[in-house]
Amino acid sequence: MAVRGRHEGERREPVLGRGEETVSSPFDIRLDASDRAGGPRQDGRSRQDARGRQEPRDRHEPKDRPEPRDRQEPRDRQEPKGRRGPDERQEPRADMGRAPQGAAASGLKPERRPRPEAEDFEPEGGMVAPARKSSASSASRRGKGNGKGGGSEPKPRARRKRRTLLGFLVKWCLILAVWAGIGVAGVVAYEAAKLPPMQTLMVPKRPPTIMIQAADGKTLATRGDMGGAAVPLKQLPAYLPNAFIAIEDRRFYEHWGLDPVGLARAVATNLVSRRVRQGGSTLTQQLAKNLFLTQERTFSRKIQEVILALWLEQKFSKAEILDLYMNRVYFGAGAYGVEAASQRYFGKSARNVTLAEAAMLAGIVNAPSRLAPTRNLKAAQERAALVLGSMQDQGLISADMEKLALARPATVAPPSAPGSIGYVADWVVEQLDSYVGELSGDVSVRTTIDANMQAQAQAALSETLAKSGGKFGVGQGALVSLDTDGAVKALIGGKSYEESQFNRAVTARRQPGSAFKPFIYLTALERGLTPETVREDAPIQLKGWRPENSTHDYKGAVTLQQALALSLNTVSVRLVLEVGPKAVVQTAHRLGIASTLDPNPSIALGTSEVSVLELASAYVPFANGGIGVIPYVIDTVKGADGRVLYARAASGPGRVIDPAYAGMMNRMMEETLMTGTGRRADLPGWEAA
């Protein structure tokens, strides 16, 4: 190996053939073949001889024909075909092979040459290291320096890759976090925009309550969901709101609408007990959910509830939120608010509930349909015991108070109204829409029902069915009592409302039988006959039909008054044939029968079906001098604010019977009570027909 020194200040020589400026090193190092770590070449030939003839390195192309990139790397820099020894290393070469003098004299502009490979060989057969600014910097860049060039040890490439990967992950995590934040903000803004105006949300959203009253104003029944008057928090016993806080949201006064701590505790408690014992929603969240009319379970609704809960916490104080909650939450059995629930279950105001009753009310809201004491009293009492235990654990009540409340659990008050009033209540609700339209709030309905008459009617029907029902094979019945203007004073739709809610007084259609005959005789009177007109009571046959009297005997010639009093079927048939079945149907419809009637001879025996209510209303003109009526049970309807929504005005079909004929019919029907089939209905002190 020959080493030729060079002055450090020696200038760089341009390599004109390649247009690249080479960097001179302080030393020019030439290596003979014998100096290589692997020893001399086996064939003793130079690299050029082994590879074949190469183009001269200083050969250049014209300016207008640049050399392609794949040809910019000289072919003579390829590795020799012979394998390197395991210890062979790339030695730095002092010179890059200077350009020939001819190239320098040509005056070509120097061209920057790509950095040469680690090992190159001179054409003469010697191996020359590429020129570098310094061997230390070369070793540092390649990570293979051996310390001979004065450079420092570089960091491992694996560490550099890990640092690059970590930076890449951090960068994209930050980007994703920013976009996720933007997305969440967008979703929140979108859902907040869909919220209805807050002032409308504060109005109670529940089906209206219909309070049904008797003619004297006494409450008979309620229909629909019940919402009591709002009771201020300060008027309630302290243990009532504390019961809700203890079982539903023990951190109510600490959180800001959402309670991650409470949620985690509820999850842990439920997992340990393997059943749902605690809920994770705060009272504020439950109030937000209650503010919506429909109880949807969608992702959109959940977001809106969270937004609304946060808004409530900012808008109201804790006491106001608790006040709103207790006066709006659903307690089952159609009761909204603590006052309505207390009235429904205990028959008293929420101001007067006991500790045991307060615990039961607080326990109901977790599952109103399942824990309503009217449906499952035992489950409601067990839940109340859990509430009392929670209150004692949190120091809201003493151990003695808990013990006393557990010894006297709450029970449900019995209903105040008789069961038969349910038929009236159902009928009222069915008609209400036609009077006031769709309800938007609570209403009270004053009816025409006389509470005493209603009770007496129920007792009379029950007694009659018990005495004669078995004899005639009848297990049900109905009763309607009307005033002369058509007001319903009593209405019984069946033997027991609890057993059957089918209203036989209004809905059922039955054959009236002999009760239909007054319409036949009235039609005959209007056709010129009189009560003294004589007709024959004798067997009759019509195309295979032979109507008979119930006694199977015949009176011969009788007056119309006698025939009606004795309910002679053959005379009724002869009158229908005389005046015509269609005329009889018209008379019945004119007086108040609304059902379809078949115009055939059998109508003489009351074979067409009608309801008890319309039959009773068709009899009213006989009692009031011939004025037709429309039966009614609703007198006035008022809103929760006392505003009158409906008040009945006198109306009806007007006169339907001439007073003279009405008088004749009354005398004929009176004879029925005195000498005919209605003698048992002749009550002392009552004018009847």
Secondary structure, DSSP 8 states (H G I E B T S, - for coil): -EEEE--TT----EETTTTEE----SEEEEB-GGGSTT-S-SS---HHHHH-----TT----TTS---GGGSS-GGGS--SS---TT------S------HHHHHTT----------S-EE-TTS-EE----S-HHHHHHHHT---STTS------HHHHHHHHHHHHHHHHHHHHHHHHHHHHHHHHHHHHHHS--HHHHTS--S---EEEE-TTS-EEEEES-EE-----GGGS-THHHHHHHHHH-TTTTTSSS--HHHHHHHHHHHHHHTS-------HHHHHHHHTSSS----HHHHHHHHHHHHHHHHHS-HHHHHHHHHTTSB-STTEESHHHHHHHHHSS-GGG--HHHHHHHHHHTTSHHHH-TTT-HHHHHHHHHHHHHHHHHTTSS-HHHHHHHHHS-------SS-TTHHHHHHHHHHHHHHHH-S--S-EEEEE---HHHHHHHHHHHHHHHHHHHHHHT-----EEEE-TTSBEEEEE-SS-TTT----TTTT--B--GGGGHHHHHHHHHHTT--TT-EEEE----BTTB----TTS---EEEEHHHHHHHT-HHHHHHHHHHH-HHHHHHHHHHHT--S----SGGGGGT-S-B-HHHHHHHHHHHHTTSEE---B-EEEEEETTS-EEEE----S-EE-S-HHHHHHHHHHHHHHHHHSTTGGG--TT----
